[in-house]
Amino acid sequence: MVCELVDLDQQGTRMKIIFVRHGEPDYRELEERSYMGFGIDLAPLSEKGRQQAQELSTNPLLPSAEIIISSAVTRALETAFYVVCATGLPLRVEPLLHEWKIYESGTDNFEKARTMFLENKGELLPNSPIQYETAEEMKSRFLECMSKYREHQTVVVVAHRMIMRQFVPNEKIDFCQVIECELEI
């Protein structure tokens, strides 16, 4: 019998992820002041978004988790706040769970990039007029972030639609929608 050393850091762990998309944001004040890029991520929830987050916080799946992990983006953090208050679960803030990266600013470029991303199934073509983060880059960023939490079996992840779409098949993910899945981390 031959014994092999196993690198436990590289060994996969099954984790139940309860994905939560943040509530509806309100970009008006930041747009009026011409904020762009990551500056727009400072936007808080709208009143409707706060109502969505309050309703979300009563979801019976949430207390089954051991921890809440949130994007550092304001709209996700504010959504996570409501869940923390309702469940009493500990909160960890993860900067790597940020929104999908597009390397040109402006709403028009965002919409063009999203269309190209979907048409190209998450790939970035060599001649692309707009540069953006690929599906593989998003998946890798998410898994790297989540590897810190391997000791947990069930986690709530408050994040953004594009990163969630890399792991769940839903075409449309509404504000404060809850989606369960199991991943190898």
Beta strands, then each sheet from edge to edge (+ up, - down):
strand 1: 14-21
strand 2: 67-71
strand 3: 91-94
strand 4: 154-159
strand 5: 178-184
sheet 1: 3+ 2+ 4+ 1+ 5-
end
